[in-house]
Amino acid sequence: MSRVSTIVEVLYGRSSKYEIVRITDDGIFSFGSADFYVMRDGRQVAGRYSNLGDALDWAERQGASTRR
């Protein structure tokens, strides 16, 4: 069983960088399921979301946006 981590979106707050990370578990019984986590300045601050939209909503509520 292997877990693959991929940054799928980068957002910026006033003084922080937010990354939305997709972690895919490609084990035999997981059927390629993916979970999304929010990282702020390299540390996990929110997550296990089942879809990207929920993770993005959380980061945006914290003041993050796609513009620098």
C-alpha positions as CSV (number, residue, x, y, z in Angstrom):
1,M,0.0,0.0,0.0
2,S,1.4,3.4,-1.0
3,R,0.3,6.9,-0.3
4,V,0.9,9.6,-2.8
5,S,0.8,13.3,-1.8
6,T,0.2,16.0,-4.4
7,I,-0.2,19.8,-4.0
8,V,-3.3,20.7,-6.0
9,E,-3.8,24.3,-5.1
10,V,-1.8,27.1,-3.5
11,L,-3.4,30.1,-1.8
12,Y,-2.0,33.1,0.0
13,G,-3.1,34.8,3.2
14,R,-1.8,38.1,4.6
15,S,1.3,36.4,6.0
16,S,0.8,32.7,5.3
17,K,0.9,30.3,2.4
18,Y,-1.8,27.7,2.2
19,E,-1.5,24.5,0.2
20,I,-4.3,22.1,-0.6
21,V,-2.8,18.6,-0.7
22,R,-4.5,15.5,-2.1
23,I,-3.4,12.3,-0.6
24,T,-4.2,9.2,-2.6
25,D,-4.1,5.8,-1.1
26,D,-3.7,3.2,-3.9
27,G,-3.9,0.1,-1.7
28,I,-5.7,-3.0,-2.9
29,F,-9.0,-2.2,-1.0
30,S,-9.0,1.6,-1.3
31,F,-9.9,1.8,-5.0
32,G,-7.8,4.9,-5.4
33,S,-9.6,7.0,-2.8
34,A,-8.3,10.6,-2.2
35,D,-8.5,12.9,0.8
36,F,-7.7,16.6,0.9
37,Y,-5.8,18.4,3.6
38,V,-5.0,22.1,4.2
39,M,-1.4,23.0,5.0
40,R,-0.5,26.4,6.3
41,D,3.2,27.3,6.1
42,G,4.1,23.6,5.9
43,R,1.9,22.4,8.8
44,Q,-1.4,20.6,8.5
45,V,-4.2,22.9,9.9
46,A,-7.3,21.3,8.5
47,G,-8.4,18.2,6.9
48,R,-9.6,15.2,5.9
49,Y,-12.0,16.5,3.4
50,S,-13.5,14.2,0.8
51,N,-13.6,16.9,-1.9
52,L,-11.4,19.7,-3.0
53,G,-14.2,22.3,-2.7
54,D,-14.6,21.8,1.1
55,A,-10.8,22.2,1.6
56,L,-10.7,25.4,-0.5
57,D,-13.7,26.8,1.4
58,W,-12.0,26.3,4.7
59,A,-8.8,28.1,3.5
60,E,-10.8,31.0,2.1
61,R,-12.7,31.4,5.4
62,Q,-9.3,31.9,7.0
63,G,-8.6,34.8,4.6
64,A,-6.6,32.9,1.9
65,S,-7.0,33.7,-1.8
66,T,-5.4,32.8,-5.1
67,R,-3.9,36.2,-5.5
68,R,-0.7,37.1,-3.8
